[in-house]
C-alpha cells in the first residue's frame, strides 16, 4: 500500500522518480509527490499523470524521493499527499505504513509549539525528525524511529545534504537497487528492473544511509548489519503490457505460461511424484500433521478454500482456512500437531504476515505459498513454495490466483502420496492432467470472443449472483470478487445449495445468476439450482463443460470450458470469470488495472 521510490546518483532525478512511481502506481493512486532536495517539492491529488504535469522538464537535481499514496489517514488531497516536511521545510519524508502512536507524538510536538498542518500520521513523523535534527539526519531519524510504534517503509532527505537519503524499514518492504550511476530505493523490486537487477532487501528494523557511491546499513539502534546483495530473477519485459490494452488482460493470457512455470521441475507424472524443494526439509513434519491451517486474504483466501477441498478429498489431511484478519486476533485452539500455511501473492499482506508471526510465537511450523521472492512472508516462514508466476501488476489478482490453485494441486499430490491417501495411479492421472493443462488453456484462450459479447449484455445489470458447489464454491466467491472490484457491480456468491435458505429472495429478472456447472459429481445438483433461479426469472449465464446440451436448454447464455480432472477443473473454470470481469469493466469504461479505492499490496490492517 503506497509506493516509495528514491534515487541518488549522477542523472537528473525527476524523470527517474516519475518512472519509478508509474511502476509503483498499482500500490496506490490517490495522490503523489516528489522532493528533489534544494530544488523542488511538488505534490498533486489524483494519479501520477497529474503530478507529472506539474514538474518542469528541466528540473535539476540528482537526488530525490517520491511517493504514490493509498490514503489511510486523511482524504486523498494535495495537502495530505507525501512528501511531508519538517517545520523548516528543509527535511522531507515519504512513508508507506502507519504510525500508530501519531496522536501521542502530535501532542508532544504541539507542546513544543510545532504544529501539524495535514491529517496524516506521516507529517507527525516528519515534524518529529525535524525537531530532533541538529545537523546529522541519520541520527535524527534513528532517534525519532525509536519513539515510533507502527510500520514504515521510509525515506528521508534534506536540502542541507542533497547527496544522501536515509531509508528505514519496519513491516513494510524496502529494497535498494545498485546501479552503475547511483543507488535507487523502492518498495517493490519490479520497479527497479529498468535500472538494475542487483538489489539489497532491508529487513525489519534496518536503517540505511544511501549516497551515490555507498550504502551503509545499521539497525535503528545503530548496530552495523550486513545484508547481502541479491539478483532479481524477473526481467524488465515482464512488467510491461507487451501490446495488451491492460495488465489484467495480459496477465489472464499468461495463464498457460504461469502454470508451466509453477510446475516446472516439480512433477514426475509417470511416477505420480511431486518434488517441492522448499518443503523438503519439513516434509516429515508435514506428513505427521494432525491439522493444517491455511491463512490468506481476498483471492488468496479463496484459493486456500479450493485447497481445503482438494487436500481433504485427495490427501486426507484435516484443513482449516482462516482469513488473516480474523486469525490474528482470535483464540486459535491448538490441538495436536498443527502447521500454519500463508497464501499470498505479494508476501506483504499485513494480516497474513501477522498471522504467521502469531503462529510462530505459538511454536507452530509456518509455511508459505508466496509469489514474491524476497518478500517478508517468504523470508519469515520456516519453509514454503514459490509460485514463479512473475510480477502481477494489475490490482485484481488473476494469474497469481491460478498459480495458487496450481500449487494446491501439487501440495495435494505431495501430501497424498506421502501419507498414502493417494495411489500412484491416481497421482499420475492428476499430474498428467496438470502437464496437459497449459496446452488446453492456450488453445482455450485462442478464441474468447464469446465472452466479450456476453460481457456487454451483463454490464447493463446492477447485480449478479455467483453460485457453485464443492470445488467451485470458492470459485463462485472469487468470480464475484473479481466482478465487484473491476466493474463496481454489486455481486454476491453462494454455495448452490444455500440459495434457498434466504438469498433466493433477491432473485428477479434484474438479478442475473452466474452458475458454475462443470460436469463433475455435483453437476445434477447444480442443474437443480439453476432450474430454481430460472423459475424465479433470473437471467442465467452458465459456465459449463464443452458439449453440454442440457445446460444450453436451461440457461440464457453459456460459456463453455474444456473438461479436465476434477481437481484441475477450478483452474480452467476461473478463466472465463476473470475475462467476464475484465470485459464488463472495460465496457463500463473502468480502469480495470487500477479500480477505485484499492491498492495491490495491503500492508496496513
Ligand atoms: C483481489 C485481490 C486481493 C488479494 C488480497 C491478498 O483481486 O487481488 O483480494 O488477493 O489482497 O493479497 P496477497 O495475495 O498479496 O496477500
Boltz pocket constraint, residues with backbone or C-beta under 6 A from the ligand:
constraints:
  - pocket:
      binder: B
      contacts: [[A, 297], [A, 298], [A, 299], [A, 300], [A, 301], [A, 343], [A, 344], [A, 345], [A, 346], [A, 347], [A, 348], [A, 349], [A, 352], [A, 395], [A, 396], [A, 397], [A, 398], [A, 481], [A, 482], [A, 485], [A, 599], [A, 600], [A, 601], [A, 602]]
      max_distance: 6.0
